[in-house]
Amino acid sequence: MNSIHVTENTPRPSNSKKVGHVRWWIVWTLFFSTVTNYISRQTFSVLAPLITAQYHLTHTDLAKILGAFQISYAVTWLLGGIFLDAVGTRIGLAIAVVFWSLVNGLTGFASSVFQFAALRFLLGIGEGFNWPGASKTVAEWFPSQERSLAVAIFDSGSSVGGAIAATAIPMIALAFGWRAAFAFSGLLGFVWLLVWLRVYYPVGRHPRVTKAEVALIQGGQETSVASTEHGPQRWIKLARDRNLWGIVLGRALTDPIWWFYVFWLPQYLSDARGFSLQRIALFAWLPFVAADLGNFTGGWISGYCIRRGLSVVRARIWVCVISCLPILAGIPAASVHHVSVALTLICVALWGYASWSTMGLTLPSDLFPQDVVATVTGLSGLAAGLVGAAFTFAVGILVDRFSYGPAFLVAGLLPLAATASVVILVRRPKESLN
C-alpha cells in the first residue's frame, strides 16, 4: 500500500525541556478523559450486585445490559473514527463527552432490564469516541519514539478510572443510594470539558506550542501526514493492507479479556467469593492498578527497545509476544481456593493484557498516516467490541448454566491467537504487501 506507507526511519532522541511540553499537557488531558470515561461505564458494573438483587436479574439479563453497551460502543469506534477524521478531535470529543455524561446521569432513573439496556446502548455511542480520538491526537502530536508512552498515559486512565469507580461508587451508593452514584459520575464529564477546550488545539493552530516542539514532532513522525489516495480507491487500498487486518484481529482477540474482567469482576466476587459491596470497594480496584502498571511497562519497554536501535514495529511486536504470557495466569483464577490467590492471578493477567493493549493502540499511528489513524483504530475497535459483546453474552449463559470456569479459560487462551495474528500479518511499511 504505497500510497499510505512510507519508509521507517530511526527516531531521534528528544529533549522536551528545551523544545516545550504542550504535547504532554494534551496527553494528560486525554488521560483524564479516559478516567472519566471509565468511571461512567463502571458505575453500573460496580453496582450490578446491588441492582441485580433489587430487580431479581439473572446473569443472562445482566449480559443483555452489558452487551448492549458493547454493541453500540463497537459501532461508534468505527463511525466515530470516521467522524473524528472529518471534524477533528477538539469538537468531536467535546460533543462525545457531553453526550455520554448526560446519558450516564439518566441511568439513575432506570428500573427495568429494557431501560438499563437502552441507556447503556446510548452510553456506548458516546464513549466510543474516546479511543479513536485519543489515538488520532497522539498520531498528530507525538514523534514515533514517544507514542507508546503517550498511549500508555491516556490508556492507563482506564485502569485508574476503573479503580476509582470500584472504591468511590460503592461508598456513594451506600451513603446516598445507587441512583445518586450515576449523577456523580455523570457530572465529571462537564468538568473535563472545560479543561479540554482550553488545552487542546491542532498542532498548526495551538497558541502555546513552540516552533521547536513542532519541529520535534514532525521530524520524528514516520508516516506521511496524509495519504495520497482519495475517495473509494483510498478505502479499497486500506482494506487490502495486511497491517490493517493484523491490528483488527489482534484487538478483536484481546479486548474481550478486558471486557470480561471489567464487567464481570464485581459480580464474580459477589457470586463466587461472597463479597459484599463494601468488600468489593476494598479489593476490586487492585486488578485495575495492575493494569495501570501494565500500560507503562509495555510503553517503557517498547520505547527502550526503539532507543536501543530496534525498529519501531518490531519493538511493538516483541512486547506483544512477551505480554501474552502473563495473561495465561487468569485461567486458574476461578478454581483456586483462596480469594487472595485468585485476585493475584487476575492482577497478573490484567498486567499482561494492558501491556499488550498499549501496543495494539499504538500500531495504527505507527503504520498509517494521520488522516486515517482514527478510522483504522475505529475498525479495530468495531471488531473488538463485537467479539467482546458475543463473549459477554456467552459468559452470562455459561454462568447461569455452569460456572465462571469456562469463561476464565477462554479469556486466558485468546491472547495466544491474537499474538499469532500480529506476528504473521504486521510488517514494517516497506515490507507490507499491496
One Martini backbone bead per residue (centre of mass of N, CA, C, O) as a GRO file, in nm:
protein
  434
    1MET     BB    1   0.071   0.053   0.030
    2ASN     BB    2   0.215   0.328  -0.099
    3SER     BB    3   0.005   0.567  -0.038
    4ILE     BB    4   0.053   0.535   0.286
    5HIS     BB    5   0.339   0.447   0.303
    6VAL     BB    6   0.658   0.472   0.461
    7THR     BB    7   0.965   0.483   0.553
    8GLU     BB    8   1.146   0.374   0.814
    9ASN     BB    9   1.300   0.548   1.078
   10THR     BB   10   1.524   0.656   1.297
   11PRO     BB   11   1.475   0.792   1.585
   12ARG     BB   12   1.506   1.083   1.771
   13PRO     BB   13   1.601   1.233   2.028
   14SER     BB   14   1.466   1.417   2.305
   15ASN     BB   15   1.407   1.764   2.451
   16SER     BB   16   1.147   1.894   2.625
   17LYS     BB   17   1.275   2.135   2.783
   18LYS     BB   18   1.347   2.300   2.512
   19VAL     BB   19   1.077   2.260   2.316
   20GLY     BB   20   0.851   2.160   2.501
   21HIS     BB   21   0.505   2.046   2.659
   22VAL     BB   22   0.217   2.041   2.526
   23ARG     BB   23   0.174   1.738   2.456
   24TRP     BB   24   0.157   1.650   2.762
   25TRP     BB   25  -0.094   1.805   2.838
   26ILE     BB   26  -0.277   1.661   2.637
   27VAL     BB   27  -0.239   1.361   2.731
   28TRP     BB   28  -0.341   1.417   3.024
   29THR     BB   29  -0.622   1.497   2.934
   30LEU     BB   30  -0.684   1.219   2.811
   31PHE     BB   31  -0.657   1.065   3.070
   32PHE     BB   32  -0.909   1.206   3.207
   33SER     BB   33  -1.108   1.110   2.999
   34THR     BB   34  -1.070   0.807   3.063
   35VAL     BB   35  -1.146   0.818   3.354
   36THR     BB   36  -1.433   0.924   3.310
   37ASN     BB   37  -1.525   0.699   3.124
   38TYR     BB   38  -1.486   0.463   3.339
   39ILE     BB   39  -1.664   0.563   3.562
   40SER     BB   40  -1.922   0.556   3.396
   41ARG     BB   41  -1.920   0.250   3.301
   42GLN     BB   42  -1.865   0.125   3.605
   43THR     BB   43  -2.113   0.194   3.770
   44PHE     BB   44  -2.286  -0.050   3.697
   45SER     BB   45  -2.092  -0.287   3.759
   46VAL     BB   46  -2.051  -0.221   4.063
   47LEU     BB   47  -2.381  -0.220   4.111
   48ALA     BB   48  -2.492  -0.498   4.015
   49PRO     BB   49  -2.546  -0.658   4.280
   50LEU     BB   50  -2.766  -0.456   4.374
   51ILE     BB   51  -2.953  -0.450   4.120
   52THR     BB   52  -3.004  -0.757   4.087
   53ALA     BB   53  -3.138  -0.789   4.366
   54GLN     BB   54  -3.372  -0.579   4.334
   55TYR     BB   55  -3.463  -0.704   4.023
   56HIS     BB   56  -3.402  -1.006   3.970
   57LEU     BB   57  -3.148  -1.079   3.802
   58THR     BB   58  -2.988  -1.239   3.568
   59HIS     BB   59  -2.708  -1.313   3.391
   60THR     BB   60  -2.851  -1.273   3.121
   61ASP     BB   61  -2.956  -0.991   3.178
   62LEU     BB   62  -2.679  -0.867   3.230
   63ALA     BB   63  -2.565  -0.930   2.946
   64LYS     BB   64  -2.761  -0.748   2.792
   65ILE     BB   65  -2.671  -0.482   2.918
   66LEU     BB   66  -2.368  -0.503   2.855
   67GLY     BB   67  -2.396  -0.567   2.545
   68ALA     BB   68  -2.527  -0.303   2.452
   69PHE     BB   69  -2.276  -0.133   2.490
   70GLN     BB   70  -2.076  -0.291   2.302
   71ILE     BB   71  -2.220  -0.253   2.034
   72SER     BB   72  -2.222   0.060   2.019
   73TYR     BB   73  -1.923   0.097   2.078
   74ALA     BB   74  -1.818  -0.049   1.827
   75VAL     BB   75  -1.952   0.127   1.608
   76THR     BB   76  -1.826   0.401   1.712
   77TRP     BB   77  -1.534   0.343   1.651
   78LEU     BB   78  -1.586   0.376   1.348
   79LEU     BB   79  -1.774   0.626   1.311
   80GLY     BB   80  -1.607   0.805   1.500
   81GLY     BB   81  -1.346   0.800   1.337
   82ILE     BB   82  -1.462   0.932   1.083
   83PHE     BB   83  -1.569   1.187   1.225
   84LEU     BB   84  -1.291   1.281   1.342
   85ASP     BB   85  -1.150   1.308   1.064
   86ALA     BB   86  -1.353   1.539   0.975
   87VAL     BB   87  -1.372   1.745   1.253
   88GLY     BB   88  -1.209   1.662   1.485
   89THR     BB   89  -1.122   1.642   1.829
   90ARG     BB   90  -1.225   1.890   1.972
   91ILE     BB   91  -1.531   1.863   1.897
   92GLY     BB   92  -1.584   1.558   1.910
   93LEU     BB   93  -1.515   1.512   2.217
   94ALA     BB   94  -1.708   1.720   2.334
   95ILE     BB   95  -1.970   1.587   2.240
   96ALA     BB   96  -1.925   1.306   2.367
   97VAL     BB   97  -1.906   1.388   2.669
   98VAL     BB   98  -2.183   1.514   2.696
   99PHE     BB   99  -2.346   1.267   2.616
  100TRP     BB  100  -2.241   1.050   2.823
  101SER     BB  101  -2.308   1.215   3.080
  102LEU     BB  102  -2.613   1.233   3.044
  103VAL     BB  103  -2.673   0.930   3.024
  104ASN     BB  104  -2.555   0.844   3.296
  105GLY     BB  105  -2.746   1.014   3.471
  106LEU     BB  106  -3.014   0.873   3.362
  107THR     BB  107  -2.965   0.580   3.479
  108GLY     BB  108  -3.081   0.650   3.771
  109PHE     BB  109  -3.397   0.605   3.642
  110ALA     BB  110  -3.387   0.316   3.615
  111SER     BB  111  -3.611  -0.019   3.630
  112SER     BB  112  -3.510  -0.205   3.382
  113VAL     BB  113  -3.377  -0.390   3.144
  114PHE     BB  114  -3.449  -0.205   2.906
  115GLN     BB  115  -3.351   0.066   3.027
  116PHE     BB  116  -3.062  -0.013   3.081
  117ALA     BB  117  -2.993  -0.104   2.790
  118ALA     BB  118  -3.059   0.162   2.643
  119LEU     BB  119  -2.857   0.342   2.804
  120ARG     BB  120  -2.605   0.173   2.741
  121PHE     BB  121  -2.620   0.214   2.439
  122LEU     BB  122  -2.585   0.524   2.450
  123LEU     BB  123  -2.317   0.524   2.601
  124GLY     BB  124  -2.152   0.381   2.377
  125ILE     BB  125  -2.169   0.605   2.170
  126GLY     BB  126  -2.005   0.817   2.330
  127GLU     BB  127  -1.747   0.640   2.428
  128GLY     BB  128  -1.636   0.554   2.135
  129PHE     BB  129  -1.456   0.826   2.087
  130ASN     BB  130  -1.204   0.826   2.270
  131TRP     BB  131  -0.983   0.639   2.130
  132PRO     BB  132  -0.973   0.756   1.843
  133GLY     BB  133  -0.907   1.044   1.944
  134ALA     BB  134  -0.648   0.980   2.101
  135SER     BB  135  -0.490   0.844   1.869
  136LYS     BB  136  -0.497   1.088   1.680
  137THR     BB  137  -0.348   1.283   1.871
  138VAL     BB  138  -0.085   1.124   1.893
  139ALA     BB  139  -0.018   1.128   1.588
  140GLU     BB  140  -0.004   1.447   1.581
  141TRP     BB  141   0.187   1.511   1.866
  142PHE     BB  142   0.391   1.256   1.814
  143PRO     BB  143   0.662   1.094   1.806
  144SER     BB  144   0.742   0.765   1.775
  145GLN     BB  145   0.921   0.737   2.048
  146GLU     BB  146   0.651   0.854   2.226
  147ARG     BB  147   0.382   0.697   2.173
  148SER     BB  148   0.372   0.461   2.378
  149LEU     BB  149   0.365   0.650   2.624
  150ALA     BB  150   0.116   0.814   2.546
  151VAL     BB  151  -0.075   0.572   2.536
  152ALA     BB  152  -0.025   0.478   2.826
  153ILE     BB  153  -0.142   0.726   2.958
  154PHE     BB  154  -0.436   0.729   2.843
  155ASP     BB  155  -0.497   0.419   2.894
  156SER     BB  156  -0.455   0.426   3.211
  157GLY     BB  157  -0.730   0.559   3.273
  158SER     BB  158  -0.892   0.295   3.286
  159SER     BB  159  -0.766   0.192   3.551
  160VAL     BB  160  -0.816   0.438   3.727
  161GLY     BB  161  -1.122   0.454   3.681
  162GLY     BB  162  -1.183   0.169   3.784
  163ALA     BB  163  -1.067   0.210   4.071
  164ILE     BB  164  -1.244   0.447   4.154
  165ALA     BB  165  -1.515   0.308   4.109
  166ALA     BB  166  -1.465   0.065   4.310
  167THR     BB  167  -1.456   0.275   4.561
  168ALA     BB  168  -1.659   0.525   4.527
  169ILE     BB  169  -1.938   0.416   4.436
  170PRO     BB  170  -2.014   0.246   4.688
  171MET     BB  171  -2.001   0.483   4.889
  172ILE     BB  172  -2.222   0.652   4.758
  173ALA     BB  173  -2.445   0.437   4.763
  174LEU     BB  174  -2.444   0.394   5.077
  175ALA     BB  175  -2.506   0.703   5.142
  176PHE     BB  176  -2.729   0.789   4.874
  177GLY     BB  177  -2.750   0.582   4.664
  178TRP     BB  178  -2.733   0.448   4.344
  179ARG     BB  179  -2.846   0.693   4.182
  180ALA     BB  180  -2.631   0.906   4.275
  181ALA     BB  181  -2.384   0.777   4.133
  182PHE     BB  182  -2.468   0.861   3.844
  183ALA     BB  183  -2.463   1.166   3.888
  184PHE     BB  184  -2.166   1.191   3.962
  185SER     BB  185  -2.039   1.065   3.699
  186GLY     BB  186  -2.184   1.269   3.503
  187LEU     BB  187  -2.034   1.542   3.601
  188LEU     BB  188  -1.732   1.497   3.516
  189GLY     BB  189  -1.740   1.571   3.208
  190PHE     BB  190  -1.780   1.885   3.245
  191VAL     BB  191  -1.510   1.940   3.373
  192TRP     BB  192  -1.331   1.835   3.140
  193LEU     BB  193  -1.430   2.022   2.910
  194LEU     BB  194  -1.297   2.286   3.008
  195VAL     BB  195  -1.006   2.186   2.972
  196TRP     BB  196  -1.001   2.094   2.676
  197LEU     BB  197  -1.071   2.377   2.540
  198ARG     BB  198  -0.792   2.495   2.650
  199VAL     BB  199  -0.564   2.277   2.558
  200TYR     BB  200  -0.682   2.199   2.271
  201TYR     BB  201  -0.503   2.193   1.954
  202PRO     BB  202  -0.380   2.198   1.675
  203VAL     BB  203  -0.060   2.227   1.592
  204GLY     BB  204  -0.090   2.478   1.382
  205ARG     BB  205  -0.304   2.638   1.618
  206HIS     BB  206  -0.140   2.661   1.870
  207PRO     BB  207  -0.072   2.921   2.102
  208ARG     BB  208   0.178   2.746   2.282
  209VAL     BB  209   0.351   2.641   2.064
  210THR     BB  210   0.657   2.567   1.945
  211LYS     BB  211   0.872   2.535   1.686
  212ALA     BB  212   1.046   2.313   1.816
  213GLU     BB  213   0.814   2.116   1.876
  214VAL     BB  214   0.714   2.084   1.588
  215ALA     BB  215   0.982   1.974   1.477
  216LEU     BB  216   0.996   1.725   1.656
  217ILE     BB  217   0.733   1.594   1.568
  218GLN     BB  218   0.774   1.589   1.253
  219GLY     BB  219   1.067   1.454   1.256
  220GLY     BB  220   0.943   1.176   1.420
  221GLN     BB  221   0.761   1.100   1.183
  222GLU     BB  222   0.684   0.786   0.985
  223THR     BB  223   0.441   0.912   0.848
  224SER     BB  224   0.238   1.045   0.656
  225VAL     BB  225   0.020   1.305   0.689
  226ALA     BB  226  -0.104   1.204   0.407
  227SER     BB  227  -0.283   1.052   0.189
  228THR     BB  228  -0.307   1.022  -0.172
  229GLU     BB  229  -0.570   0.894  -0.152
  230HIS     BB  230  -0.915   0.905  -0.275
  231GLY     BB  231  -1.188   0.780  -0.195
  232PRO     BB  232  -1.248   0.456  -0.274
  233GLN     BB  233  -0.945   0.385  -0.321
  234ARG     BB  234  -0.852   0.427  -0.032
  235TRP     BB  235  -1.030   0.191   0.097
  236ILE     BB  236  -0.932  -0.041  -0.076
  237LYS     BB  237  -0.631  -0.027   0.008
  238LEU     BB  238  -0.680  -0.056   0.307
  239ALA     BB  239  -0.822  -0.342   0.291
  240ARG     BB  240  -0.541  -0.477   0.168
  241ASP     BB  241  -0.397  -0.437   0.432
  242ARG     BB  242  -0.232  -0.638   0.654
  243ASN     BB  243  -0.206  -0.446   0.896
  244LEU     BB  244  -0.501  -0.403   0.948
  245TRP     BB  245  -0.565  -0.711   1.017
  246GLY     BB  246  -0.369  -0.739   1.249
  247ILE     BB  247  -0.502  -0.526   1.429
  248VAL     BB  248  -0.792  -0.635   1.432
  249LEU     BB  249  -0.734  -0.922   1.542
  250GLY     BB  250  -0.581  -0.843   1.795
  251ARG     BB  251  -0.813  -0.684   1.928
  252ALA     BB  252  -1.047  -0.900   1.904
  253LEU     BB  253  -0.862  -1.114   2.097
  254THR     BB  254  -0.825  -0.910   2.364
  255ASP     BB  255  -1.063  -0.728   2.465
  256PRO     BB  256  -1.247  -0.951   2.599
  257ILE     BB  257  -1.074  -0.970   2.850
  258TRP     BB  258  -1.137  -0.692   2.965
  259TRP     BB  259  -1.444  -0.711   2.971
  260PHE     BB  260  -1.464  -0.942   3.163
  261TYR     BB  261  -1.324  -0.812   3.411
  262VAL     BB  262  -1.476  -0.542   3.425
  263PHE     BB  263  -1.783  -0.650   3.424
  264TRP     BB  264  -1.754  -0.934   3.614
  265LEU     BB  265  -1.596  -0.902   3.879
  266PRO     BB  266  -1.805  -0.803   4.088
  267GLN     BB  267  -1.998  -1.046   4.043
  268TYR     BB  268  -1.794  -1.268   4.108
  269LEU     BB  269  -1.730  -1.178   4.400
  270SER     BB  270  -2.027  -1.220   4.487
  271ASP     BB  271  -2.090  -1.512   4.392
  272ALA     BB  272  -1.805  -1.685   4.448
  273ARG     BB  273  -1.689  -1.500   4.718
  274GLY     BB  274  -1.901  -1.324   4.896
  275PHE     BB  275  -1.914  -1.024   4.836
  276SER     BB  276  -1.962  -0.724   4.933
  277LEU     BB  277  -1.973  -0.396   4.859
  278GLN     BB  278  -1.744  -0.323   5.057
  279ARG     BB  279  -1.538  -0.541   4.954
  280ILE     BB  280  -1.525  -0.446   4.667
  281ALA     BB  281  -1.405  -0.167   4.741
  282LEU     BB  282  -1.137  -0.294   4.871
  283PHE     BB  283  -1.046  -0.500   4.600
  284ALA     BB  284  -1.136  -0.425   4.290
  285TRP     BB  285  -0.886  -0.222   4.227
  286LEU     BB  286  -0.627  -0.396   4.187
  287PRO     BB  287  -0.638  -0.481   3.881
  288PHE     BB  288  -0.616  -0.186   3.778
  289VAL     BB  289  -0.332  -0.130   3.879
  290ALA     BB  290  -0.199  -0.354   3.716
  291ALA     BB  291  -0.282  -0.234   3.441
  292ASP     BB  292  -0.133   0.031   3.472
  293LEU     BB  293   0.148  -0.100   3.480
  294GLY     BB  294   0.122  -0.233   3.200
  295ASN     BB  295   0.117   0.017   3.027
  296PHE     BB  296   0.408   0.117   3.115
  297THR     BB  297   0.567  -0.132   3.050
  298GLY     BB  298   0.514  -0.142   2.746
  299GLY     BB  299   0.601   0.151   2.680
  300TRP     BB  300   0.892   0.137   2.793
  301ILE     BB  301   1.007  -0.107   2.642
  302SER     BB  302   0.955  -0.004   2.360
  303GLY     BB  303   1.120   0.260   2.383
  304TYR     BB  304   1.388   0.125   2.458
  305CYS     BB  305   1.425  -0.046   2.202
  306ILE     BB  306   1.432   0.194   2.008
  307ARG     BB  307   1.678   0.340   2.138
  308ARG     BB  308   1.855   0.063   2.077
  309GLY     BB  309   1.758   0.010   1.745
  310LEU     BB  310   1.485  -0.093   1.718
  311SER     BB  311   1.228  -0.120   1.550
  312VAL     BB  312   0.921  -0.014   1.598
  313VAL     BB  313   0.750  -0.265   1.513
  314ARG     BB  314   0.925  -0.482   1.650
  315ALA     BB  315   0.888  -0.379   1.936
  316ARG     BB  316   0.585  -0.419   1.953
  317ILE     BB  317   0.577  -0.727   1.896
  318TRP     BB  318   0.753  -0.823   2.134
  319VAL     BB  319   0.563  -0.721   2.353
  320CYS     BB  320   0.327  -0.904   2.275
  321VAL     BB  321   0.467  -1.175   2.318
  322ILE     BB  322   0.532  -1.132   2.622
  323SER     BB  323   0.238  -1.040   2.728
  324CYS     BB  324   0.071  -1.313   2.680
  325LEU     BB  325   0.171  -1.485   2.922
  326PRO     BB  326   0.035  -1.356   3.187
  327ILE     BB  327  -0.264  -1.405   3.095
  328LEU     BB  328  -0.269  -1.714   3.179
  329ALA     BB  329  -0.320  -1.667   3.492
  330GLY     BB  330  -0.643  -1.660   3.472
  331ILE     BB  331  -0.732  -1.958   3.453
  332PRO     BB  332  -0.701  -2.049   3.777
  333ALA     BB  333  -0.881  -1.834   3.934
  334ALA     BB  334  -1.159  -2.005   3.958
  335SER     BB  335  -1.017  -2.267   4.132
  336VAL     BB  336  -0.908  -2.139   4.360
  337HIS     BB  337  -0.952  -2.103   4.700
  338HIS     BB  338  -0.811  -1.838   4.743
  339VAL     BB  339  -0.885  -1.507   4.693
  340SER     BB  340  -0.595  -1.387   4.688
  341VAL     BB  341  -0.497  -1.565   4.455
  342ALA     BB  342  -0.706  -1.486   4.246
  343LEU     BB  343  -0.636  -1.181   4.241
  344THR     BB  344  -0.343  -1.215   4.160
  345LEU     BB  345  -0.395  -1.354   3.886
  346ILE     BB  346  -0.564  -1.124   3.769
  347CYS     BB  347  -0.344  -0.909   3.786
  348VAL     BB  348  -0.145  -1.047   3.595
  349ALA     BB  349  -0.332  -1.057   3.348
  350LEU     BB  350  -0.381  -0.742   3.330
  351TRP     BB  351  -0.091  -0.663   3.295
  352GLY     BB  352  -0.053  -0.807   3.022
  353TYR     BB  353  -0.285  -0.680   2.867
  354ALA     BB  354  -0.198  -0.376   2.887
  355SER     BB  355   0.064  -0.410   2.735
  356TRP     BB  356  -0.062  -0.511   2.474
  357SER     BB  357  -0.267  -0.277   2.426
  358THR     BB  358  -0.063  -0.050   2.381
  359MET     BB  359   0.032  -0.166   2.110
  360GLY     BB  360  -0.244  -0.180   1.962
  361LEU     BB  361  -0.283   0.143   1.985
  362THR     BB  362  -0.007   0.225   1.834
  363LEU     BB  363   0.008   0.097   1.544
  364PRO     BB  364  -0.162   0.292   1.369
  365SER     BB  365   0.048   0.537   1.401
  366ASP     BB  366   0.291   0.368   1.276
  367LEU     BB  367   0.134   0.268   0.982
  368PHE     BB  368  -0.038   0.540   0.953
  369PRO     BB  369  -0.181   0.811   0.863
  370GLN     BB  370  -0.351   1.064   1.021
  371ASP     BB  371  -0.624   1.055   0.829
  372VAL     BB  372  -0.662   0.717   0.928
  373VAL     BB  373  -0.626   0.641   1.228
  374ALA     BB  374  -0.918   0.654   1.339
  375THR     BB  375  -1.029   0.441   1.141
  376VAL     BB  376  -0.847   0.204   1.216
  377THR     BB  377  -0.919   0.209   1.514
  378GLY     BB  378  -1.224   0.170   1.462
  379LEU     BB  379  -1.213  -0.108   1.329
  380SER     BB  380  -1.084  -0.253   1.571
  381GLY     BB  381  -1.311  -0.173   1.771
  382LEU     BB  382  -1.543  -0.312   1.630
  383ALA     BB  383  -1.437  -0.599   1.648
  384ALA     BB  384  -1.389  -0.603   1.955
  385GLY     BB  385  -1.683  -0.537   2.041
  386LEU     BB  386  -1.830  -0.776   1.907
  387VAL     BB  387  -1.670  -1.000   2.042
  388GLY     BB  388  -1.721  -0.900   2.332
  389ALA     BB  389  -2.030  -0.930   2.323
  390ALA     BB  390  -2.039  -1.231   2.269
  391PHE     BB  391  -1.885  -1.305   2.529
  392THR     BB  392  -2.084  -1.182   2.729
  393PHE     BB  393  -2.324  -1.360   2.657
  394ALA     BB  394  -2.177  -1.628   2.715
  395VAL     BB  395  -2.123  -1.581   3.015
  396GLY     BB  396  -2.414  -1.567   3.112
  397ILE     BB  397  -2.487  -1.857   3.026
  398LEU     BB  398  -2.258  -2.013   3.170
  399VAL     BB  399  -2.325  -1.922   3.462
  400ASP     BB  400  -2.621  -2.022   3.471
  401ARG     BB  401  -2.529  -2.334   3.388
  402PHE     BB  402  -2.244  -2.335   3.539
  403SER     BB  403  -1.963  -2.128   3.531
  404TYR     BB  404  -1.663  -1.934   3.532
  405GLY     BB  405  -1.440  -2.121   3.418
  406PRO     BB  406  -1.467  -2.106   3.100
  407ALA     BB  407  -1.415  -1.799   3.083
  408PHE     BB  408  -1.124  -1.803   3.196
  409LEU     BB  409  -1.009  -1.984   2.975
  410VAL     BB  410  -1.064  -1.810   2.725
  411ALA     BB  411  -0.922  -1.548   2.831
  412GLY     BB  412  -0.634  -1.695   2.837
  413LEU     BB  413  -0.616  -1.793   2.517
  414LEU     BB  414  -0.662  -1.554   2.315
  415PRO     BB  415  -0.371  -1.413   2.302
  416LEU     BB  416  -0.236  -1.625   2.122
  417ALA     BB  417  -0.396  -1.557   1.864
  418ALA     BB  418  -0.335  -1.254   1.857
  419THR     BB  419  -0.025  -1.275   1.833
  420ALA     BB  420  -0.017  -1.441   1.574
  421SER     BB  421  -0.148  -1.224   1.396
  422VAL     BB  422   0.072  -1.009   1.430
  423VAL     BB  423   0.321  -1.170   1.341
  424ILE     BB  424   0.211  -1.246   1.050
  425LEU     BB  425   0.093  -0.949   0.941
  426VAL     BB  426   0.288  -0.751   1.060
  427ARG     BB  427   0.465  -0.473   0.902
  428ARG     BB  428   0.669  -0.290   0.776
  429PRO     BB  429   0.586  -0.075   0.537
  430LYS     BB  430   0.798  -0.188   0.314
  431GLU     BB  431   0.675  -0.499   0.369
  432SER     BB  432   0.408  -0.447   0.271
  433LEU     BB  433   0.141  -0.557   0.106
  434ASN     BB  434  -0.072  -0.475  -0.177
   0.00000   0.00000   0.00000
